[in-house]
Amino acid sequence: LSQVLVHHGLFPTAPSQPRMAISVELLAFYRALFERSCDAIHALASALKTHYARRGFQMINATVGFEVSD
């Protein structure tokens, strides 16, 4: 299964029986972001929040259910 995912441009999250996969293009984007940012994970999270908010999705706190603010 892992080889099929990689062949289709997805990187498995586990070596055997992966439940999820991450786009190789997203990993490349994260690497470029990391190279230019001192805090890449927060920059990526903020960019994804903005990306989805512009498309009408709301980010909520999974444990409480409140909308996530900046």
C-alpha positions as CSV (number, residue, x, y, z in Angstrom):
1,L,0.0,0.0,0.0
2,S,2.8,2.4,0.9
3,Q,4.4,2.0,-2.6
4,V,1.0,2.7,-4.3
5,L,0.6,5.9,-2.2
6,V,4.1,7.1,-3.0
7,H,3.5,6.3,-6.7
8,H,0.5,8.6,-6.6
9,G,2.4,11.5,-4.9
10,L,1.4,10.8,-1.3
11,F,3.7,10.0,1.6
12,P,2.3,7.5,4.1
13,T,2.2,8.4,7.8
14,A,3.2,4.8,8.8
15,P,5.5,2.3,7.1
16,S,2.8,-0.5,7.3
17,Q,-0.9,-0.1,7.3
18,P,-1.0,3.7,7.0
19,R,-4.3,5.4,7.9
20,M,-3.4,8.7,6.3
21,A,-1.0,10.1,3.7
22,I,0.4,13.6,3.1
23,S,0.8,15.1,-0.3
24,V,4.4,15.2,-1.4
25,E,3.8,18.7,-2.8
26,L,2.6,19.8,0.6
27,L,5.8,18.4,2.1
28,A,7.8,20.3,-0.5
29,F,5.9,23.5,0.4
30,Y,6.5,22.9,4.1
31,R,10.2,22.5,3.4
32,A,10.4,25.8,1.4
33,L,8.4,27.5,4.2
34,F,10.8,26.1,6.9
35,E,13.8,27.3,5.0
36,R,12.4,30.8,5.0
37,S,10.8,31.0,8.4
38,C,12.1,30.6,12.0
39,D,8.7,29.1,13.1
40,A,7.5,27.1,10.1
41,I,4.8,25.1,11.8
42,H,2.9,28.1,13.1
43,A,3.3,29.8,9.7
44,L,1.9,26.7,8.0
45,A,-1.0,26.5,10.4
46,S,-1.8,30.1,10.0
47,A,-1.6,29.9,6.2
48,L,-3.9,26.8,6.2
49,K,-6.4,28.5,8.5
50,T,-6.5,31.5,6.2
51,H,-6.8,29.2,3.1
52,Y,-9.8,27.4,4.5
53,A,-11.4,30.5,6.0
54,R,-11.5,32.1,2.6
55,R,-13.3,29.0,1.3
56,G,-16.0,29.2,4.0
57,F,-14.7,26.7,6.5
58,Q,-14.3,27.6,10.2
59,M,-11.7,26.1,12.5
60,I,-13.0,25.1,15.9
61,N,-11.3,23.8,19.0
62,A,-12.0,20.1,19.0
63,T,-12.2,19.7,22.8
64,V,-14.4,22.7,23.5
65,G,-16.1,23.5,20.2
66,F,-15.2,27.2,20.2
67,E,-14.1,29.0,17.0
68,V,-10.3,29.4,16.9
69,S,-9.2,33.1,16.8
70,D,-5.9,34.5,15.6
